[in-house]
Amino acid sequence: MVYRSKKEGITIQPIPTALTISGTDPTGGAGIQADLKIFQELKNYGMSVITSVVAQNTTGVRDVHHMPVSMIEVQLDSIIEVNEGITIWKKLFL
């Protein structure tokens, strides 16, 4: 859980955390980039695990590189290790 604190007083408010497990979209219309924008709008602290890196533009996909499963596992383990209170999980493109 991530916390927001006020300098005046001792008020500590937990910020909901959200994790997306997906591929990239360099145009920002989908994938990790879009998920993080949505999380921000919903006042959630966004985190991500990248499963695939996509080379594309608005006319089409040029190439895709899928992350090795071991790399996906290491990303996920490293986030979960210190963020036990993940509020939202979103997965796509596994």
N, C-alpha and C positions, 0 to 999 in steps of 0.2 A: 504494500500500500504506500502510496506517495502522500506526503502531508504538506499542506499549505499553512503557514503560521503568520500571525500578525506580530509586528514588533511591539506594539502597545498591548499589553496584557498577555495572557497565556492561551489564547484561543488557538486550538489546532484542529483543522478540519481535514478529514481524509479526502483525497481526490480519487475518484473511481479510476481504475486502470483497465485498459482494454488491450488485448493482444490479437493481432491478425497474423495468420499463417497463409501466405499467398506468394504469388509471383509479382514482378514489377510491371509497370506500364509507364514508360517514359513520357507519354503524352499527358499523364495525370488523370485520365478519365476512368480508370479502373485499377484493380490490383492494390498493392501496398499503398501507393501514393493516394488514391482515392479514399481508402479506409482511414488513413491517418488524418485526412482533412475532415472526414465525418466525425471521427473520435474527438477532434479538437472542437468542432461545432457543438458537440454534445457535452463539452466540458469534462472529457475523459483524458487521462494521460495515456497516449498511444505508444505501443511497443510493437515490434514486428519480427517475424521470422521469415526470411526470404527463401522460397522454394525454387524459383526459376527467375532468370534474368532474361528479359525480352528486349530485342532490338526492333523497334517499330516506330511508325509515325501515323498520321491520320489516314494514309492510303493503304497501310497493311503491315504485316509482320515480316521482318527480314530474316530474323534468326532467333532461336531460343536456346538458352543453356540451362539445363536442369542441374540444381545443386546435388551433390552426392548426398545420399541418405545420412551418412555420418556427419556431414556439415549441418544438415537440418537438425539432427539430434543435438549436436553441441550448442547450436543457437538456442534451441528450446530449453535445454537443461540450464544454460547460463542465465536465462531470464527467470525461469521458475525458481532457481536456487535462491534468489534474493527478493522475489516478488510473489510471496505466497498468496496474497489477497487479490489476484487478478479477477476483476468483476465480470468482464465480457471476453469471450473467446470467439473468434471468427476464423474459419478455415475455408480455403478455396485453393484450387490449382495445386493439389498434392500429387 
